[in-house]
Amino acid sequence: MKFELDLINDKIEFFEAQTIEELEKKVNQQIENNQALLLRVHSVSHQTAVIDGRIMYSAVVLFKA
């Protein structure tokens, strides 16, 4: 049996929430999780949209080794 491990070099994750605080909490939790994989935040992009009268917040986070 052959066992190989590959390192993750890049990882992109998408988040959405109905409040900016909830979005921040989700992103911060995933940052902590990805630190265990030796990934650090390279860039963050965020956007706000109004859908059916409700504000939706979204973010894209690029993690790199």
PDB file with one MODEL, atoms N, CA, C and O in Angstrom:
MODEL        1
ATOM      1  N   MET A   1       0.846  -1.177   0.000  1.00  0.00           N
ATOM      2  CA  MET A   1       0.000   0.000   0.000  1.00  0.00           C
ATOM      3  C   MET A   1       0.888   1.235   0.000  1.00  0.00           C
ATOM      4  O   MET A   1       1.785   1.373   0.831  1.00  0.00           O
ATOM      5  N   LYS A   2       0.624   2.128  -0.942  1.00  0.00           N
ATOM      6  CA  LYS A   2       1.404   3.345  -1.071  1.00  0.00           C
ATOM      7  C   LYS A   2       0.593   4.517  -0.533  1.00  0.00           C
ATOM      8  O   LYS A   2      -0.579   4.683  -0.870  1.00  0.00           O
ATOM      9  N   PHE A   3       1.225   5.316   0.298  1.00  0.00           N
ATOM     10  CA  PHE A   3       0.550   6.440   0.940  1.00  0.00           C
ATOM     11  C   PHE A   3       1.307   7.711   0.601  1.00  0.00           C
ATOM     12  O   PHE A   3       2.485   7.836   0.934  1.00  0.00           O
ATOM     13  N   GLU A   4       0.640   8.671  -0.068  1.00  0.00           N
ATOM     14  CA  GLU A   4       1.273   9.925  -0.444  1.00  0.00           C
ATOM     15  C   GLU A   4       0.502  11.108   0.124  1.00  0.00           C
ATOM     16  O   GLU A   4      -0.726  11.091   0.207  1.00  0.00           O
ATOM     17  N   LEU A   5       1.239  12.121   0.507  1.00  0.00           N
ATOM     18  CA  LEU A   5       0.638  13.363   0.981  1.00  0.00           C
ATOM     19  C   LEU A   5       1.016  14.486   0.030  1.00  0.00           C
ATOM     20  O   LEU A   5       2.188  14.640  -0.316  1.00  0.00           O
ATOM     21  N   ASP A   6       0.047  15.260  -0.390  1.00  0.00           N
ATOM     22  CA  ASP A   6       0.294  16.432  -1.211  1.00  0.00           C
ATOM     23  C   ASP A   6      -0.056  17.673  -0.415  1.00  0.00           C
ATOM     24  O   ASP A   6      -1.046  17.699   0.316  1.00  0.00           O
ATOM     25  N   LEU A   7       0.754  18.686  -0.561  1.00  0.00           N
ATOM     26  CA  LEU A   7       0.482  19.952   0.115  1.00  0.00           C
ATOM     27  C   LEU A   7      -0.513  20.770  -0.690  1.00  0.00           C
ATOM     28  O   LEU A   7      -0.497  20.757  -1.921  1.00  0.00           O
ATOM     29  N   ILE A   8      -1.366  21.473   0.011  1.00  0.00           N
ATOM     30  CA  ILE A   8      -2.285  22.410  -0.636  1.00  0.00           C
ATOM     31  C   ILE A   8      -1.553  23.743  -0.735  1.00  0.00           C
ATOM     32  O   ILE A   8      -1.151  24.316   0.277  1.00  0.00           O
ATOM     33  N   ASN A   9      -1.382  24.231  -1.960  1.00  0.00           N
ATOM     34  CA  ASN A   9      -0.667  25.501  -2.140  1.00  0.00           C
ATOM     35  C   ASN A   9      -1.614  26.689  -2.183  1.00  0.00           C
ATOM     36  O   ASN A   9      -1.323  27.732  -1.598  1.00  0.00           O
ATOM     37  N   ASP A  10      -2.733  26.547  -2.861  1.00  0.00           N
ATOM     38  CA  ASP A  10      -3.708  27.625  -2.998  1.00  0.00           C
ATOM     39  C   ASP A  10      -5.098  27.083  -2.697  1.00  0.00           C
ATOM     40  O   ASP A  10      -5.410  25.931  -2.997  1.00  0.00           O
ATOM     41  N   LYS A  11      -5.922  27.928  -2.103  1.00  0.00           N
ATOM     42  CA  LYS A  11      -7.287  27.534  -1.775  1.00  0.00           C
ATOM     43  C   LYS A  11      -8.154  28.786  -1.802  1.00  0.00           C
ATOM     44  O   LYS A  11      -7.814  29.804  -1.200  1.00  0.00           O
ATOM     45  N   ILE A  12      -9.280  28.699  -2.509  1.00  0.00           N
ATOM     46  CA  ILE A  12     -10.220  29.818  -2.575  1.00  0.00           C
ATOM     47  C   ILE A  12     -11.507  29.398  -1.886  1.00  0.00           C
ATOM     48  O   ILE A  12     -12.033  28.315  -2.146  1.00  0.00           O
ATOM     49  N   GLU A  13     -12.014  30.255  -1.006  1.00  0.00           N
ATOM     50  CA  GLU A  13     -13.257  29.953  -0.301  1.00  0.00           C
ATOM     51  C   GLU A  13     -14.219  31.123  -0.443  1.00  0.00           C
ATOM     52  O   GLU A  13     -13.818  32.287  -0.466  1.00  0.00           O
ATOM     53  N   PHE A  14     -15.499  30.781  -0.536  1.00  0.00           N
ATOM     54  CA  PHE A  14     -16.563  31.768  -0.711  1.00  0.00           C
ATOM     55  C   PHE A  14     -17.461  31.753   0.522  1.00  0.00           C
ATOM     56  O   PHE A  14     -17.767  30.692   1.066  1.00  0.00           O
ATOM     57  N   PHE A  15     -17.880  32.937   0.955  1.00  0.00           N
ATOM     58  CA  PHE A  15     -18.721  33.070   2.134  1.00  0.00           C
ATOM     59  C   PHE A  15     -19.859  34.029   1.833  1.00  0.00           C
ATOM     60  O   PHE A  15     -19.707  34.955   1.036  1.00  0.00           O
ATOM     61  N   GLU A  16     -21.019  33.802   2.485  1.00  0.00           N
ATOM     62  CA  GLU A  16     -22.108  34.763   2.406  1.00  0.00           C
ATOM     63  C   GLU A  16     -22.868  34.761   3.716  1.00  0.00           C
ATOM     64  O   GLU A  16     -22.927  33.754   4.421  1.00  0.00           O
ATOM     65  N   ALA A  17     -23.450  35.915   4.027  1.00  0.00           N
ATOM     66  CA  ALA A  17     -24.193  36.061   5.282  1.00  0.00           C
ATOM     67  C   ALA A  17     -25.152  37.234   5.153  1.00  0.00           C
ATOM     68  O   ALA A  17     -25.051  38.042   4.229  1.00  0.00           O
ATOM     69  N   GLN A  18     -26.082  37.311   6.097  1.00  0.00           N
ATOM     70  CA  GLN A  18     -27.062  38.392   6.072  1.00  0.00           C
ATOM     71  C   GLN A  18     -26.633  39.601   6.889  1.00  0.00           C
ATOM     72  O   GLN A  18     -27.221  40.675   6.769  1.00  0.00           O
ATOM     73  N   THR A  19     -25.598  39.428   7.728  1.00  0.00           N
ATOM     74  CA  THR A  19     -25.045  40.575   8.458  1.00  0.00           C
ATOM     75  C   THR A  19     -23.533  40.568   8.291  1.00  0.00           C
ATOM     76  O   THR A  19     -22.921  39.521   8.080  1.00  0.00           O
ATOM     77  N   ILE A  20     -22.949  41.741   8.387  1.00  0.00           N
ATOM     78  CA  ILE A  20     -21.500  41.851   8.238  1.00  0.00           C
ATOM     79  C   ILE A  20     -20.787  41.154   9.402  1.00  0.00           C
ATOM     80  O   ILE A  20     -19.701  40.604   9.223  1.00  0.00           O
ATOM     81  N   GLU A  21     -21.390  41.176  10.581  1.00  0.00           N
ATOM     82  CA  GLU A  21     -20.791  40.518  11.745  1.00  0.00           C
ATOM     83  C   GLU A  21     -20.759  38.999  11.553  1.00  0.00           C
ATOM     84  O   GLU A  21     -19.773  38.344  11.888  1.00  0.00           O
ATOM     85  N   GLU A  22     -21.843  38.453  11.013  1.00  0.00           N
ATOM     86  CA  GLU A  22     -21.908  37.015  10.753  1.00  0.00           C
ATOM     87  C   GLU A  22     -20.876  36.612   9.699  1.00  0.00           C
ATOM     88  O   GLU A  22     -20.235  35.569   9.823  1.00  0.00           O
ATOM     89  N   LEU A  23     -20.719  37.428   8.674  1.00  0.00           N
ATOM     90  CA  LEU A  23     -19.735  37.157   7.631  1.00  0.00           C
ATOM     91  C   LEU A  23     -18.320  37.184   8.211  1.00  0.00           C
ATOM     92  O   LEU A  23     -17.502  36.315   7.908  1.00  0.00           O
ATOM     93  N   GLU A  24     -18.044  38.166   9.028  1.00  0.00           N
ATOM     94  CA  GLU A  24     -16.726  38.272   9.657  1.00  0.00           C
ATOM     95  C   GLU A  24     -16.441  37.055  10.535  1.00  0.00           C
ATOM     96  O   GLU A  24     -15.322  36.542  10.544  1.00  0.00           O
ATOM     97  N   LYS A  25     -17.441  36.599  11.263  1.00  0.00           N
ATOM     98  CA  LYS A  25     -17.291  35.429  12.130  1.00  0.00           C
ATOM     99  C   LYS A  25     -16.969  34.181  11.306  1.00  0.00           C
ATOM    100  O   LYS A  25     -16.100  33.396  11.685  1.00  0.00           O
ATOM    101  N   LYS A  26     -17.668  33.994  10.181  1.00  0.00           N
ATOM    102  CA  LYS A  26     -17.423  32.841   9.310  1.00  0.00           C
ATOM    103  C   LYS A  26     -16.012  32.866   8.728  1.00  0.00           C
ATOM    104  O   LYS A  26     -15.323  31.846   8.696  1.00  0.00           O
ATOM    105  N   VAL A  27     -15.595  34.037   8.273  1.00  0.00           N
ATOM    106  CA  VAL A  27     -14.263  34.166   7.682  1.00  0.00           C
ATOM    107  C   VAL A  27     -13.190  33.920   8.729  1.00  0.00           C
ATOM    108  O   VAL A  27     -12.233  33.190   8.468  1.00  0.00           O
ATOM    109  N   ASN A  28     -13.327  34.509   9.901  1.00  0.00           N
ATOM    110  CA  ASN A  28     -12.336  34.320  10.963  1.00  0.00           C
ATOM    111  C   ASN A  28     -12.234  32.863  11.395  1.00  0.00           C
ATOM    112  O   ASN A  28     -11.137  32.376  11.670  1.00  0.00           O
ATOM    113  N   GLN A  29     -13.357  32.165  11.457  1.00  0.00           N
ATOM    114  CA  GLN A  29     -13.342  30.750  11.832  1.00  0.00           C
ATOM    115  C   GLN A  29     -12.575  29.935  10.794  1.00  0.00           C
ATOM    116  O   GLN A  29     -11.799  29.047  11.146  1.00  0.00           O
ATOM    117  N   GLN A  30     -12.792  30.238   9.526  1.00  0.00           N
ATOM    118  CA  GLN A  30     -12.108  29.486   8.478  1.00  0.00           C
ATOM    119  C   GLN A  30     -10.624  29.832   8.407  1.00  0.00           C
ATOM    120  O   GLN A  30      -9.807  28.986   8.042  1.00  0.00           O
ATOM    121  N   ILE A  31     -10.273  31.062   8.750  1.00  0.00           N
ATOM    122  CA  ILE A  31      -8.856  31.422   8.820  1.00  0.00           C
ATOM    123  C   ILE A  31      -8.153  30.562   9.860  1.00  0.00           C
ATOM    124  O   ILE A  31      -7.057  30.058   9.612  1.00  0.00           O
ATOM    125  N   GLU A  32      -8.772  30.390  11.017  1.00  0.00           N
ATOM    126  CA  GLU A  32      -8.202  29.547  12.062  1.00  0.00           C
ATOM    127  C   GLU A  32      -8.085  28.101  11.589  1.00  0.00           C
ATOM    128  O   GLU A  32      -7.067  27.455  11.837  1.00  0.00           O
ATOM    129  N   ASN A  33      -9.108  27.585  10.914  1.00  0.00           N
ATOM    130  CA  ASN A  33      -9.074  26.215  10.412  1.00  0.00           C
ATOM    131  C   ASN A  33      -7.953  26.016   9.394  1.00  0.00           C
ATOM    132  O   ASN A  33      -7.269  24.993   9.412  1.00  0.00           O
ATOM    133  N   ASN A  34      -7.767  26.991   8.509  1.00  0.00           N
ATOM    134  CA  ASN A  34      -6.762  26.857   7.463  1.00  0.00           C
ATOM    135  C   ASN A  34      -5.338  27.059   7.974  1.00  0.00           C
ATOM    136  O   ASN A  34      -4.383  26.652   7.312  1.00  0.00           O
ATOM    137  N   GLN A  35      -5.185  27.674   9.130  1.00  0.00           N
ATOM    138  CA  GLN A  35      -3.849  27.790   9.713  1.00  0.00           C
ATOM    139  C   GLN A  35      -3.306  26.416  10.068  1.00  0.00           C
ATOM    140  O   GLN A  35      -2.093  26.209  10.049  1.00  0.00           O
ATOM    141  N   ALA A  36      -4.177  25.483  10.389  1.00  0.00           N
ATOM    142  CA  ALA A  36      -3.752  24.108  10.669  1.00  0.00           C
ATOM    143  C   ALA A  36      -3.191  23.441   9.407  1.00  0.00           C
ATOM    144  O   ALA A  36      -2.379  22.520   9.496  1.00  0.00           O
ATOM    145  N   LEU A  37      -3.626  23.911   8.240  1.00  0.00           N
ATOM    146  CA  LEU A  37      -3.123  23.399   6.961  1.00  0.00           C
ATOM    147  C   LEU A  37      -1.935  24.222   6.457  1.00  0.00           C
ATOM    148  O   LEU A  37      -1.484  24.050   5.325  1.00  0.00           O
ATOM    149  N   LEU A  38      -1.439  25.112   7.312  1.00  0.00           N
ATOM    150  CA  LEU A  38      -0.320  26.001   6.998  1.00  0.00           C
ATOM    151  C   LEU A  38      -0.646  26.961   5.854  1.00  0.00           C
ATOM    152  O   LEU A  38       0.227  27.307   5.058  1.00  0.00           O
ATOM    153  N   LEU A  39      -1.897  27.383   5.777  1.00  0.00           N
ATOM    154  CA  LEU A  39      -2.327  28.343   4.776  1.00  0.00           C
ATOM    155  C   LEU A  39      -2.559  29.693   5.439  1.00  0.00           C
ATOM    156  O   LEU A  39      -3.084  29.775   6.550  1.00  0.00           O
ATOM    157  N   ARG A  40      -2.163  30.735   4.748  1.00  0.00           N
ATOM    158  CA  ARG A  40      -2.355  32.093   5.246  1.00  0.00           C
ATOM    159  C   ARG A  40      -3.194  32.888   4.243  1.00  0.00           C
ATOM    160  O   ARG A  40      -3.242  32.556   3.059  1.00  0.00           O
ATOM    161  N   VAL A  41      -3.841  33.920   4.722  1.00  0.00           N
ATOM    162  CA  VAL A  41      -4.674  34.757   3.859  1.00  0.00           C
ATOM    163  C   VAL A  41      -3.773  35.551   2.918  1.00  0.00           C
ATOM    164  O   VAL A  41      -2.843  36.230   3.354  1.00  0.00           O
ATOM    165  N   HIS A  42      -4.058  35.455   1.638  1.00  0.00           N
ATOM    166  CA  HIS A  42      -3.317  36.220   0.634  1.00  0.00           C
ATOM    167  C   HIS A  42      -4.120  37.449   0.212  1.00  0.00           C
ATOM    168  O   HIS A  42      -3.571  38.542   0.075  1.00  0.00           O
ATOM    169  N   SER A  43      -5.430  37.260   0.007  1.00  0.00           N
ATOM    170  CA  SER A  43      -6.274  38.403  -0.349  1.00  0.00           C
ATOM    171  C   SER A  43      -7.724  38.129   0.034  1.00  0.00           C
ATOM    172  O   SER A  43      -8.154  36.981   0.149  1.00  0.00           O
ATOM    173  N   VAL A  44      -8.458  39.214   0.227  1.00  0.00           N
ATOM    174  CA  VAL A  44      -9.882  39.147   0.562  1.00  0.00           C
ATOM    175  C   VAL A  44     -10.615  40.133  -0.332  1.00  0.00           C
ATOM    176  O   VAL A  44     -10.194  41.278  -0.493  1.00  0.00           O
ATOM    177  N   SER A  45     -11.714  39.672  -0.909  1.00  0.00           N
ATOM    178  CA  SER A  45     -12.577  40.538  -1.709  1.00  0.00           C
ATOM    179  C   SER A  45     -13.987  40.409  -1.151  1.00  0.00           C
ATOM    180  O   SER A  45     -14.441  39.302  -0.860  1.00  0.00           O
ATOM    181  N   HIS A  46     -14.678  41.524  -1.000  1.00  0.00           N
ATOM    182  CA  HIS A  46     -16.027  41.447  -0.435  1.00  0.00           C
ATOM    183  C   HIS A  46     -16.980  42.301  -1.256  1.00  0.00           C
ATOM    184  O   HIS A  46     -16.569  43.220  -1.965  1.00  0.00           O
ATOM    185  N   GLN A  47     -18.258  41.975  -1.142  1.00  0.00           N
ATOM    186  CA  GLN A  47     -19.268  42.679  -1.919  1.00  0.00           C
ATOM    187  C   GLN A  47     -20.581  42.683  -1.143  1.00  0.00           C
ATOM    188  O   GLN A  47     -20.846  41.789  -0.338  1.00  0.00           O
ATOM    189  N   THR A  48     -21.392  43.695  -1.397  1.00  0.00           N
ATOM    190  CA  THR A  48     -22.722  43.805  -0.807  1.00  0.00           C
ATOM    191  C   THR A  48     -23.734  43.877  -1.935  1.00  0.00           C
ATOM    192  O   THR A  48     -23.529  44.580  -2.924  1.00  0.00           O
ATOM    193  N   ALA A  49     -24.840  43.138  -1.776  1.00  0.00           N
ATOM    194  CA  ALA A  49     -25.894  43.144  -2.793  1.00  0.00           C
ATOM    195  C   ALA A  49     -27.246  43.233  -2.109  1.00  0.00           C
ATOM    196  O   ALA A  49     -27.421  42.761  -0.986  1.00  0.00           O
ATOM    197  N   VAL A  50     -28.193  43.839  -2.793  1.00  0.00           N
ATOM    198  CA  VAL A  50     -29.567  43.906  -2.295  1.00  0.00           C
ATOM    199  C   VAL A  50     -30.400  42.938  -3.133  1.00  0.00           C
ATOM    200  O   VAL A  50     -30.533  43.099  -4.346  1.00  0.00           O
ATOM    201  N   ILE A  51     -30.955  41.931  -2.462  1.00  0.00           N
ATOM    202  CA  ILE A  51     -31.756  40.903  -3.126  1.00  0.00           C
ATOM    203  C   ILE A  51     -33.122  40.870  -2.457  1.00  0.00           C
ATOM    204  O   ILE A  51     -33.227  40.586  -1.263  1.00  0.00           O
ATOM    205  N   ASP A  52     -34.168  41.160  -3.226  1.00  0.00           N
ATOM    206  CA  ASP A  52     -35.536  41.193  -2.692  1.00  0.00           C
ATOM    207  C   ASP A  52     -35.653  42.087  -1.465  1.00  0.00           C
ATOM    208  O   ASP A  52     -36.361  41.754  -0.515  1.00  0.00           O
ATOM    209  N   GLY A  53     -34.964  43.215  -1.483  1.00  0.00           N
ATOM    210  CA  GLY A  53     -35.045  44.164  -0.385  1.00  0.00           C
ATOM    211  C   GLY A  53     -34.179  43.810   0.812  1.00  0.00           C
ATOM    212  O   GLY A  53     -34.167  44.545   1.799  1.00  0.00           O
ATOM    213  N   ARG A  54     -33.460  42.708   0.748  1.00  0.00           N
ATOM    214  CA  ARG A  54     -32.572  42.303   1.849  1.00  0.00           C
ATOM    215  C   ARG A  54     -31.125  42.511   1.426  1.00  0.00           C
ATOM    216  O   ARG A  54     -30.774  42.295   0.266  1.00  0.00           O
ATOM    217  N   ILE A  55     -30.301  42.923   2.349  1.00  0.00           N
ATOM    218  CA  ILE A  55     -28.877  43.103   2.066  1.00  0.00           C
ATOM    219  C   ILE A  55     -28.163  41.772   2.309  1.00  0.00           C
ATOM    220  O   ILE A  55     -28.320  41.154   3.362  1.00  0.00           O
ATOM    221  N   MET A  56     -27.378  41.342   1.319  1.00  0.00           N
ATOM    222  CA  MET A  56     -26.562  40.131   1.440  1.00  0.00           C
ATOM    223  C   MET A  56     -25.097  40.539   1.324  1.00  0.00           C
ATOM    224  O   MET A  56     -24.722  41.323   0.453  1.00  0.00           O
ATOM    225  N   TYR A  57     -24.286  39.996   2.213  1.00  0.00           N
ATOM    226  CA  TYR A  57     -22.859  40.262   2.217  1.00  0.00           C
ATOM    227  C   TYR A  57     -22.139  38.995   1.756  1.00  0.00           C
ATOM    228  O   TYR A  57     -22.496  37.889   2.165  1.00  0.00           O
ATOM    229  N   SER A  58     -21.134  39.158   0.910  1.00  0.00           N
ATOM    230  CA  SER A  58     -20.366  38.006   0.457  1.00  0.00           C
ATOM    231  C   SER A  58     -18.882  38.354   0.465  1.00  0.00           C
ATOM    232  O   SER A  58     -18.498  39.522   0.409  1.00  0.00           O
ATOM    233  N   ALA A  59     -18.063  37.312   0.538  1.00  0.00           N
ATOM    234  CA  ALA A  59     -16.615  37.506   0.537  1.00  0.00           C
ATOM    235  C   ALA A  59     -15.955  36.317  -0.139  1.00  0.00           C
ATOM    236  O   ALA A  59     -16.447  35.190  -0.082  1.00  0.00           O
ATOM    237  N   VAL A  60     -14.836  36.596  -0.774  1.00  0.00           N
ATOM    238  CA  VAL A  60     -13.983  35.567  -1.371  1.00  0.00           C
ATOM    239  C   VAL A  60     -12.619  35.729  -0.722  1.00  0.00           C
ATOM    240  O   VAL A  60     -12.053  36.822  -0.703  1.00  0.00           O
ATOM    241  N   VAL A  61     -12.096  34.626  -0.188  1.00  0.00           N
ATOM    242  CA  VAL A  61     -10.792  34.668   0.483  1.00  0.00           C
ATOM    243  C   VAL A  61      -9.852  33.709  -0.228  1.00  0.00           C
ATOM    244  O   VAL A  61     -10.178  32.539  -0.428  1.00  0.00           O
ATOM    245  N   LEU A  62      -8.671  34.218  -0.611  1.00  0.00           N
ATOM    246  CA  LEU A  62      -7.641  33.400  -1.228  1.00  0.00           C
ATOM    247  C   LEU A  62      -6.608  33.076  -0.169  1.00  0.00           C
ATOM    248  O   LEU A  62      -6.007  33.972   0.423  1.00  0.00           O
ATOM    249  N   PHE A  63      -6.405  31.785   0.067  1.00  0.00           N
ATOM    250  CA  PHE A  63      -5.397  31.309   1.009  1.00  0.00           C
ATOM    251  C   PHE A  63      -4.228  30.771   0.210  1.00  0.00           C
ATOM    252  O   PHE A  63      -4.421  30.126  -0.821  1.00  0.00           O
ATOM    253  N   LYS A  64      -3.003  31.035   0.682  1.00  0.00           N
ATOM    254  CA  LYS A  64      -1.792  30.512   0.043  1.00  0.00           C
ATOM    255  C   LYS A  64      -0.871  29.951   1.096  1.00  0.00           C
ATOM    256  O   LYS A  64      -0.862  30.388   2.247  1.00  0.00           O
ATOM    257  N   ALA A  65      -0.092  28.967   0.674  1.00  0.00           N
ATOM    258  CA  ALA A  65       0.880  28.346   1.569  1.00  0.00           C
ATOM    259  C   ALA A  65       2.064  29.268   1.772  1.00  0.00           C
ATOM    260  O   ALA A  65       2.997  28.924   2.498  1.00  0.00           O
TER     261      ALA A  65
ENDMDL
END
